[in-house]
């Protein structure tokens, strides 16, 4: 015992060891090395940029119909990606569609996150009858296949884009509740929580100040993938006529309303699908990359 | 083992009651009056009142709920507002079409998915691996209904290889036996020696099955790959290799068996999801299954039909998940000990 004590440096003297990088620094370093995640991030940034600056960059009004220019093919002068069956500029509609899809993704996942985190933390932290009740409700929600659940909720609320976002948000709540609850159960008994409780930290501070921040890594992965899923779901709902209503330039609705033209004008059907595909791909790439980066077990 | 199964089955009942309650709430909370929907806009007040009392809509909600639960327990979903037929009869006719479609979609997804997954894992970081995984990423990011339309555009409209919709050539005189058309047409072939029915039903099946199977295909390929990579790292695989056993035998005989464990769970879960994913695919390919039928029922506010259809799909989903969990606990004893 004495020997090891001898080796300790005198108090107050700095150790000559380089600083350990923090988890965040290490993560950023890993992110730079993960090409797929970077690619995903670039795609997301591109769609966000296009969505935010839609009014500035779209060459035409997305709702303006030019009857003489109906079903103009791509590369027609003034209409880079052609026009749809009502003579509306495809490029402008796709650009505004990006704006709508980004809003859908953020709002739906926002709804799911707010309720999912709140319910998950409280039910994991306090346990008891509330926890039991929550888990039962979650089981019932998970008894519905995801697509069906969103359709059922929209059927209750009525078909509109806002209700579609609410429905998708609600359908995504269970996954966050489960994720957060599991993390809280694991963290609740850990030393740092016991230590903080012993110095009189309130339950509220413990839940949201100490425990929740430690669960953020898996949540951020889930949320990123959730945005992609929300974009796909809203396109599906709009395709079925349960989401956005005409003449909104929503991608799913654009595909639905051009179904009859697949023989005569391929671009009207194809382009909104490709836009959806790449937007979702961006979030999936980044989400997968984020999972690799944030999971310390996967680090070498 | 039996204890685990009993525990899982006993959890099933409250879940199903909850599901039925949610479906009841769906209709009770929906805007609009079912009586109004059935009689149309021109109906007068007296007619509406009469129908409402016939349907039991004038009773207190709690009483309606009691009656509803009693009927559901007996698989009595009432009569369709649109067709006037018993909902349970219609479901009995339509569900086989959906199950058949989901089965073939899953067959396509599983076979191809496992092959792709194993190939990518054994040839890690080669162009085969990269192409398959980029392909899988595209597969999970794609709107299914759009893929269905593009497939139709290329293979039905453009190349004229496959029909654009339906289950069999409508000009054929064909009477269904089991409502599983592939099976029925197979029986026809054996019985009458004429394969044209089978060929036609297979041709109608391919595009919808491929469209519906694309997402599970991508997911299965990804799961198989990562699970296979995990297993190939295990000591017993190293031992087998160092014992001089041929690599092919190590991979297919020893590693694959264990690598497929998580894949089995995914297959079960995906199959359940396909039953509802079929709503989009069936709508596009005019496939007369329960998915398209529910969609039409929602559009027409045909509440008994929506209730019955949603309940049947949710129940199937729960049951499939239960079976998968139990199967998984049989092959992997670690689970049931927890």
Interface residues (C-beta under 8 A of the other chain):
Chain A: X136 X137 X139 X140 X143 X144 X145 X146 X147 X148 X151 X152 X155 X156 X158 X228 X232 X235 X236 X239 X240 X241 X242 X251 X252 X255 X259 X262 X263 X266 X269 X270 X272 X273 X276 X277 X278 X280 X281 X284 X285 X288
Chain B: X11 X14 X15 X16 X18 X19 X21 X22 X23 X25 X26 X29 X30 X31 X137 X138 X140 X141 X142 X143 X144 X145 X146 X147 X149 X150 X152 X153 X157 X272 X273 X275 X276 X277 X279 X280 X283 X284 X294 X295 X298 X299 X306 X310 X313 X314 X317 X318
